[in-house]
Amino acid sequence: MPRELLYNAFLHLTPNHHSHGYWRTEEGQVQYGYTKLEPYVEVVKTLERGRFDALFIADVSGVYDLEFGDGTASIRAGSQFPEPDPVTIVSALGLVTEHLGIAVTSNIIQSHPFAFARQLSSLDHFTNGRVAWNIVTSYLRNGFQNFGHDDIVAHDDRYEWAQEYVDVAYKLWEKSWEDGAVVHDPATNRFFDPDKIHRIDHEGPRYRVAGPHIVEPSPQRTPVLFQAGNSPAGREFAIRNAEVTFLPSTTPEAARRDIAILDDLARAQGRDPKSLKKIVQLSTVIGSTEEEAKRKQRHLHDHIDFDALQAFYSGNSGIDFFGIDPNTTLTELRDRASVGDHVRSGLRAAADADHGNGAPVTWGDYLLRHALLPGRFAGTPDQIADEVQRWADAGVDGFNVVPVTTLGWWDEWVDQVVPVLQERGLAQREYHPGTLRDKLFRNGDAIHSGHPAHAVRIGADRAARA
């Protein structure tokens, strides 16, 4: 029997994740606690009470509007700036939870794969197998400059870089230590069996890594792998590497098409489509009545800092926001040479959205209907459950739930929406035991047999037997 839908709680360790300017309201001032550990501890306790599958910690490594400005708009508004390192909080949050998965974002430019693989193995041990990695290639030019690059690396080249990065990590996690290497046998004076621990001797275009991995195999070995790639290169990377991928779809109809594309690509590469979960963003404003929800949504939008929003989307899209006529269609905008490769998939998804009247989607439409996160959907818990059902009927496997405020909002969702979802069979009532991977896929702790990381481990076993 298939499991219930997957729910991740989206979180940034930052003053304002998407509600730019909302910190100025009485409700939004909860974000002042973003540098303290205790508010995040309260968040994860609430999420576990609501039977969320995972906390998804997003991250960036640069300032958004330095490409088209001087960074002052993002800095003034605290829009995803500053950004503490998400890896640093995982152990603490794992200690105060028992079942909640913790997915951490780390991009390929910010850490050497040997060091990062060591961190993730350590965290997987310390959380009893509840860690996931959101693999990102980074899209901010300032992020690349912060790590010694003159400019951002070309889009498809970033995916080639990412593939070598994950290949190194797979060898460390899966190939370096055989099963049975951990002995702890006083009789033979072997804490470990050195014959079952190997160097990896990786040599590639960017990395030379000797090994062996200096952390013993963790409960999952390879953490659960998240990734959002919707360009042709990104989709190929997702099919090869991801276990959970984020769709750019802005309507259930678009999701159905995007899922079909991914499933066809998976079959073409010999992968079981069910081994790749496809999820979308869900951003809601909750009210006891529809009128209350709409009023709260207007209140949120009335307090958006549009200068900060412009700065955010300039950096996020690779487009000079200030030079765009709001009547420009997304199809036209997508085809401009000045548009960054990384945003084309998002514009494509929005352009494909069904507005009901067949009119082309404009840049102004995009900002008002798609770019304003969170709060795209306002309704009662029952109406939100109806919306969840629409997406589920389209074939999505779950959601990244985007809150109005990273801190302080989650009790509202857990207390009001979760019971309705559970009653309709759309959310789990109890946790499945075991690691995060087993919770999500009900197929044990190890990565799927069709995944390249598993093939690396099989190769090591055969070499050992030979």
C-alpha positions as CSV (number, residue, x, y, z in Angstrom):
1,M,0.0,0.0,0.0
2,P,1.5,3.4,-0.9
3,R,2.4,5.7,1.9
4,E,0.7,9.1,2.6
5,L,1.9,12.3,0.9
6,L,5.3,13.6,1.9
7,Y,5.5,17.0,3.8
8,N,8.7,19.0,4.3
9,A,8.8,22.2,6.3
10,F,10.7,24.8,4.4
11,L,13.0,26.9,6.6
12,H,15.8,29.5,6.1
13,L,18.1,30.5,9.0
14,T,17.6,34.1,8.0
15,P,15.4,37.1,9.0
16,N,13.2,37.0,5.9
17,H,13.0,33.9,3.6
18,H,10.3,35.1,1.2
19,S,8.0,37.4,3.1
20,H,10.1,40.4,2.3
21,G,9.2,43.3,4.7
22,Y,6.7,41.3,6.8
23,W,9.1,41.5,9.7
24,R,7.7,45.1,10.2
25,T,4.3,43.7,11.3
26,E,3.5,42.6,14.9
27,E,3.3,38.9,13.7
28,G,6.4,39.1,11.6
29,Q,8.6,40.3,14.5
30,V,9.0,36.7,15.6
31,Q,11.8,36.6,12.9
32,Y,14.0,38.6,15.3
33,G,14.9,35.3,16.9
34,Y,16.6,33.9,13.8
35,T,20.1,33.9,15.4
36,K,19.0,32.0,18.5
37,L,18.8,28.2,18.7
38,E,15.8,27.9,21.0
39,P,13.2,29.1,18.4
40,Y,14.3,26.5,15.9
41,V,14.1,23.8,18.6
42,E,10.5,24.9,19.2
43,V,9.9,24.6,15.4
44,V,11.1,21.1,15.1
45,K,9.2,19.9,18.1
46,T,6.1,21.4,16.6
47,L,6.8,19.7,13.2
48,E,7.3,16.3,14.8
49,R,4.0,16.8,16.7
50,G,2.5,17.4,13.3
51,R,4.1,14.3,11.8
52,F,6.1,16.2,9.2
53,D,8.5,14.0,7.3
54,A,11.4,16.4,7.2
55,L,12.7,19.9,8.0
56,F,14.1,21.3,4.7
57,I,16.8,23.9,5.4
58,A,17.4,26.1,2.4
59,D,20.6,28.2,2.0
60,V,22.4,30.7,-0.2
61,S,26.1,31.8,-0.2
62,G,25.8,35.3,-1.6
63,V,23.8,38.5,-1.7
64,Y,20.9,38.6,-4.1
65,D,21.1,42.0,-5.7
66,L,24.8,42.5,-6.2
67,E,24.5,41.6,-9.9
68,F,22.3,44.6,-10.7
69,G,22.9,46.8,-7.7
70,D,25.1,47.3,-4.7
71,G,23.3,44.9,-2.4
72,T,21.8,47.5,-0.2
73,A,18.2,46.5,-0.8
74,S,18.7,42.9,0.3
75,I,20.9,43.9,3.2
76,R,18.5,46.7,4.4
77,A,15.5,44.4,4.3
78,G,17.3,41.3,5.7
79,S,16.2,39.3,2.7
80,Q,18.0,36.0,2.9
81,F,20.8,38.0,4.4
82,P,22.6,37.3,6.7
83,E,22.6,33.5,6.3
84,P,24.1,31.3,9.1
85,D,25.5,27.9,8.0
86,P,22.7,25.3,8.1
87,V,25.0,22.4,8.7
88,T,25.8,23.8,12.2
89,I,22.3,23.4,13.5
90,V,21.6,19.8,12.5
91,S,23.0,18.0,15.5
92,A,21.1,20.2,17.9
93,L,17.8,19.7,16.1
94,G,18.4,16.0,15.8
95,L,18.9,15.7,19.5
96,V,15.5,17.1,20.4
97,T,13.6,15.0,17.8
98,E,13.2,11.3,17.2
99,H,11.6,10.9,13.8
100,L,11.9,14.2,11.9
101,G,14.3,14.1,8.9
102,I,16.6,17.0,8.5
103,A,17.5,18.0,4.9
104,V,20.4,20.4,4.7
105,T,21.3,22.5,1.6
106,S,24.9,22.7,0.6
107,N,26.1,23.8,-2.9
108,I,29.1,22.4,-4.7
109,I,31.2,25.6,-4.5
110,Q,31.3,26.0,-0.8
111,S,32.9,22.8,0.5
112,H,35.3,20.1,-0.7
113,P,33.5,16.8,-1.3
114,F,35.8,14.9,1.2
115,A,35.0,17.4,4.0
116,F,31.3,17.5,3.2
117,A,30.9,13.7,3.0
118,R,32.6,13.5,6.4
119,Q,30.1,16.1,7.8
120,L,27.1,14.3,6.4
121,S,28.2,10.9,7.6
122,S,28.8,12.3,11.0
123,L,25.4,13.9,11.1
124,D,23.7,10.8,9.9
125,H,25.3,8.9,12.8
126,F,24.3,11.6,15.3
127,T,20.7,11.6,14.1
128,N,20.3,7.8,13.8
129,G,19.9,8.0,10.0
130,R,17.7,11.0,9.5
131,V,19.8,13.3,7.3
132,A,19.2,14.4,3.7
133,W,21.2,16.5,1.4
134,N,19.7,19.1,-1.0
135,I,22.2,19.2,-3.8
136,V,22.5,22.6,-5.4
137,T,24.9,24.1,-7.9
138,S,24.4,27.8,-6.8
139,Y,23.0,30.5,-9.1
140,L,24.3,33.7,-7.5
141,R,27.3,35.3,-9.1
142,N,28.2,36.8,-5.7
143,G,28.3,33.3,-4.3
144,F,30.9,32.2,-6.8
145,Q,32.9,35.4,-6.2
146,N,32.9,34.6,-2.5
147,F,34.7,31.3,-3.2
148,G,37.4,32.8,-5.5
149,H,35.7,32.7,-8.9
150,D,35.7,35.7,-11.2
151,D,32.2,34.9,-12.4
152,I,29.4,32.4,-12.2
153,V,30.2,29.1,-14.0
154,A,28.0,28.3,-17.0
155,H,24.8,26.5,-16.3
156,D,25.5,23.1,-17.9
157,D,29.1,23.2,-16.7
158,R,27.8,23.5,-13.1
159,Y,26.0,20.2,-13.5
160,E,29.1,18.5,-14.9
161,W,30.9,19.8,-11.8
162,A,28.1,18.6,-9.6
163,Q,28.2,15.2,-11.1
164,E,31.9,14.8,-10.2
165,Y,31.2,16.2,-6.7
166,V,28.5,13.6,-6.0
167,D,30.6,10.8,-7.6
168,V,33.4,11.5,-5.1
169,A,30.8,11.5,-2.3
170,Y,29.3,8.2,-3.5
171,K,32.7,6.5,-3.5
172,L,33.4,7.7,0.1
173,W,30.0,6.7,1.4
174,E,29.4,3.5,-0.4
175,K,32.7,2.1,-1.7
176,S,35.4,3.0,0.9
177,W,34.0,0.7,3.7
178,E,32.7,-2.7,3.0
179,D,30.0,-4.3,5.1
180,G,31.6,-6.1,8.0
181,A,34.5,-3.6,8.3
182,V,33.3,-2.7,11.8
183,V,34.4,-5.6,14.0
184,H,35.0,-4.5,17.6
185,D,36.5,-7.9,18.3
186,P,38.9,-8.1,21.3
187,A,39.7,-11.8,20.6
188,T,41.4,-10.9,17.3
189,N,42.6,-7.4,18.4
190,R,40.6,-5.8,15.6
191,F,38.5,-2.7,16.2
192,F,38.0,-2.5,12.4
193,D,39.0,-4.9,9.6
194,P,41.6,-3.0,7.5
195,D,41.1,-5.5,4.6
196,K,37.6,-4.1,4.2
197,I,38.4,-0.4,4.2
198,H,39.7,1.0,1.0
199,R,41.1,4.1,-0.6
200,I,39.0,5.5,-3.4
201,D,41.8,7.1,-5.5
202,H,39.5,9.4,-7.4
203,E,41.1,11.5,-10.0
204,G,38.9,13.8,-12.1
205,P,38.8,17.2,-13.8
206,R,38.3,19.1,-10.4
207,Y,39.1,16.7,-7.6
208,R,41.8,14.3,-6.5
209,V,40.7,12.3,-3.4
210,A,42.7,9.4,-2.1
211,G,40.5,8.2,0.8
212,P,39.6,6.2,2.7
213,H,36.5,7.8,4.1
214,I,37.4,8.5,7.7
215,V,33.9,8.0,9.1
216,E,32.5,4.5,9.3
217,P,29.3,3.8,7.4
218,S,26.3,5.6,8.9
219,P,22.8,4.2,9.1
220,Q,21.9,5.3,5.6
221,R,25.5,5.4,4.2
222,T,24.4,7.9,1.5
223,P,21.9,10.5,2.9
224,V,18.6,10.9,1.2
225,L,19.2,13.0,-1.9
226,F,17.1,16.1,-2.7
227,Q,17.5,18.2,-5.8
228,A,15.7,20.8,-7.8
229,G,16.7,20.7,-11.5
230,N,14.2,21.6,-14.2
231,S,16.3,22.6,-17.2
232,P,17.3,19.8,-19.5
233,A,20.6,19.4,-17.8
234,G,19.0,19.7,-14.4
235,R,16.4,17.0,-15.2
236,E,19.1,14.6,-16.4
237,F,21.0,15.2,-13.2
238,A,17.8,14.6,-11.2
239,I,17.1,11.3,-13.0
240,R,20.7,10.2,-12.3
241,N,21.0,11.3,-8.7
242,A,18.0,12.6,-6.9
243,E,15.6,10.6,-4.7
244,V,13.3,13.6,-4.1
245,T,13.0,16.3,-6.7
246,F,11.2,19.7,-6.7
247,L,8.9,20.5,-9.6
248,P,8.6,24.1,-10.9
249,S,4.9,23.4,-11.5
250,T,2.5,26.2,-10.5
251,T,-0.7,24.3,-11.3
252,P,-1.7,20.6,-10.9
253,E,-2.1,20.4,-14.7
254,A,1.5,21.6,-15.2
255,A,2.6,19.1,-12.5
256,R,1.0,16.3,-14.4
257,R,3.0,17.2,-17.5
258,D,6.3,17.7,-15.6
259,I,5.9,14.3,-13.8
260,A,5.2,12.6,-17.2
261,I,8.5,14.0,-18.6
262,L,10.5,12.9,-15.6
263,D,8.9,9.4,-15.6
264,D,9.7,9.0,-19.3
265,L,13.3,10.0,-18.8
266,A,13.6,7.6,-15.8
267,R,12.4,4.7,-17.9
268,A,14.7,5.6,-20.7
269,Q,17.6,5.4,-18.3
270,G,16.4,2.2,-16.7
271,R,15.3,3.7,-13.5
272,D,12.0,2.9,-11.7
273,P,10.0,6.2,-11.7
274,K,8.7,5.4,-8.3
275,S,12.2,5.6,-6.9
276,L,12.1,9.4,-7.5
277,K,9.5,11.3,-5.5
278,K,8.2,14.5,-7.1
279,I,7.1,17.3,-4.9
280,V,5.9,20.9,-5.3
281,Q,5.7,24.1,-3.1
282,L,2.6,24.7,-1.1
283,S,2.3,28.2,0.4
284,T,-0.9,28.9,2.3
285,V,-2.6,31.5,4.4
286,I,-4.9,29.8,6.9
287,G,-8.2,31.2,8.2
288,S,-11.1,29.8,10.1
289,T,-13.3,31.2,7.3
290,E,-12.5,32.0,3.7
291,E,-13.0,35.7,4.4
292,E,-10.5,35.6,7.3
293,A,-8.0,33.8,5.2
294,K,-8.3,36.4,2.3
295,R,-8.0,39.2,4.9
296,K,-4.8,37.8,6.3
297,Q,-3.5,37.3,2.7
298,R,-4.2,41.0,1.9
299,H,-2.4,41.9,5.2
300,L,0.6,39.9,4.1
301,H,0.7,41.4,0.6
302,D,0.1,45.0,1.9
303,H,3.3,44.7,4.0
304,I,5.6,43.4,1.2
305,D,8.7,45.5,0.8
306,F,8.7,45.7,-3.0
307,D,12.2,47.1,-3.2
308,A,13.4,44.0,-1.4
309,L,11.2,41.9,-3.6
310,Q,12.8,43.4,-6.7
311,A,16.2,42.9,-5.3
312,F,15.4,39.3,-4.5
313,Y,14.0,38.4,-7.9
314,S,16.8,40.3,-9.8
315,G,19.4,38.0,-8.1
316,N,17.2,34.9,-8.2
317,S,16.3,35.3,-11.9
318,G,19.4,36.8,-13.4
319,I,17.2,39.5,-14.9
320,D,17.4,43.2,-14.3
321,F,14.0,43.5,-12.7
322,F,13.9,47.3,-12.9
323,G,14.2,47.3,-16.6
324,I,11.2,45.1,-17.4
325,D,7.8,46.3,-18.6
326,P,5.2,44.5,-16.5
327,N,3.3,43.7,-19.7
328,T,6.1,41.7,-21.1
329,T,5.1,38.1,-21.6
330,L,7.0,35.4,-19.8
331,T,7.5,33.6,-23.1
332,E,9.2,36.6,-24.6
333,L,11.2,37.2,-21.4
334,R,12.3,33.6,-21.2
335,D,13.8,33.8,-24.7
336,R,15.9,36.9,-24.0
337,A,19.6,36.4,-24.1
338,S,19.9,38.3,-20.8
339,V,17.9,35.8,-18.9
340,G,20.0,33.5,-16.7
341,D,19.8,29.8,-17.7
342,H,18.9,28.8,-14.2
343,V,15.6,30.7,-14.3
344,R,14.3,29.6,-17.7
345,S,12.6,26.5,-16.2
346,G,10.7,28.6,-13.7
347,L,9.5,31.1,-16.3
348,R,8.5,28.1,-18.5
349,A,6.5,26.6,-15.7
350,A,4.7,29.9,-15.0
351,A,4.1,30.6,-18.7
352,D,2.5,27.1,-19.0
353,A,0.2,27.8,-16.0
354,D,-3.5,27.8,-16.9
355,H,-5.1,31.2,-16.1
356,G,-8.4,30.0,-17.4
357,N,-8.8,32.6,-20.2
358,G,-5.9,31.6,-22.5
359,A,-4.2,35.0,-22.2
360,P,-0.4,34.9,-22.1
361,V,1.2,35.2,-18.7
362,T,3.0,38.6,-18.2
363,W,5.8,39.5,-15.9
364,G,3.3,41.5,-13.8
365,D,1.1,38.3,-13.6
366,Y,4.1,36.3,-12.5
367,L,4.9,38.7,-9.6
368,L,1.4,38.9,-8.3
369,R,0.4,35.3,-8.8
370,H,3.5,33.2,-8.7
371,A,6.5,35.2,-7.3
372,L,4.8,36.3,-4.1
373,L,5.7,33.6,-1.7
374,P,4.4,32.6,0.7
375,G,0.6,33.0,0.7
376,R,-0.3,31.9,-2.9
377,F,-3.4,30.1,-1.6
378,A,-5.7,31.4,1.1
379,G,-8.4,29.3,2.6
380,T,-9.8,27.3,5.5
381,P,-8.2,24.0,6.5
382,D,-10.9,22.2,4.5
383,Q,-10.2,24.3,1.4
384,I,-6.4,23.8,1.8
385,A,-7.1,20.0,2.0
386,D,-9.1,20.3,-1.2
387,E,-6.1,22.0,-2.8
388,V,-3.8,19.3,-1.6
389,Q,-6.1,16.7,-3.0
390,R,-6.0,18.4,-6.4
391,W,-2.2,18.2,-6.5
392,A,-2.3,14.6,-5.3
393,D,-4.7,13.7,-8.1
394,A,-2.2,15.1,-10.5
395,G,0.4,12.7,-9.3
396,V,2.6,14.7,-6.9
397,D,4.2,12.8,-4.1
398,G,4.2,15.6,-1.6
399,F,5.0,19.2,-0.7
400,N,7.5,21.7,0.5
401,V,5.3,23.7,2.9
402,V,6.4,27.3,2.8
403,P,5.4,29.3,5.9
404,V,4.5,32.9,6.2
405,T,7.2,33.3,8.8
406,T,9.9,30.7,9.3
407,L,9.5,31.0,13.1
408,G,6.2,31.0,14.9
409,W,3.8,30.0,12.1
410,W,4.0,26.2,12.4
411,D,1.6,25.7,15.3
412,E,-1.2,27.2,13.1
413,W,-0.5,24.6,10.4
414,V,-0.1,21.7,12.8
415,D,-3.2,22.5,14.9
416,Q,-5.6,23.5,12.2
417,V,-4.6,21.9,8.9
418,V,-2.9,18.6,9.8
419,P,-6.0,17.1,11.5
420,V,-8.0,17.7,8.4
421,L,-5.3,16.2,6.2
422,Q,-5.1,13.2,8.5
423,E,-8.8,12.7,8.5
424,R,-8.8,12.6,4.7
425,G,-5.9,10.2,4.5
426,L,-3.6,12.8,3.0
427,A,-1.1,12.9,5.9
428,Q,0.4,10.3,8.2
429,R,-1.0,9.9,11.7
430,E,2.1,8.1,13.0
431,Y,5.7,7.7,12.0
432,H,7.1,4.6,10.3
433,P,10.1,3.4,12.3
434,G,13.6,3.5,10.9
435,T,15.8,5.9,9.0
436,L,14.5,8.8,6.9
437,R,15.0,6.7,3.7
438,D,12.9,3.8,5.0
439,K,10.3,6.2,6.3
440,L,10.0,7.8,2.8
441,F,10.3,4.7,0.6
442,R,9.4,1.7,2.9
443,N,12.3,-0.2,1.4
444,G,15.1,-0.3,4.0
445,D,18.0,2.0,4.8
446,A,20.1,1.6,1.7
447,I,19.8,3.7,-1.4
448,H,17.7,2.1,-4.2
449,S,19.4,-0.6,-6.2
450,G,19.0,1.3,-9.5
451,H,20.9,4.4,-8.2
452,P,24.5,5.1,-9.3
453,A,25.6,5.2,-5.6
454,H,24.4,1.6,-5.2
455,A,26.3,0.5,-8.3
456,V,29.5,2.0,-6.8
457,R,29.0,-0.2,-3.7
458,I,28.2,-3.3,-5.8
459,G,31.5,-2.7,-7.7
460,A,33.4,-2.6,-4.5
461,D,31.9,-5.8,-3.2
462,R,32.7,-7.6,-6.5
463,A,36.3,-6.3,-6.4
464,A,36.6,-7.5,-2.8
465,R,35.4,-11.0,-3.7
466,A,37.8,-11.2,-6.6
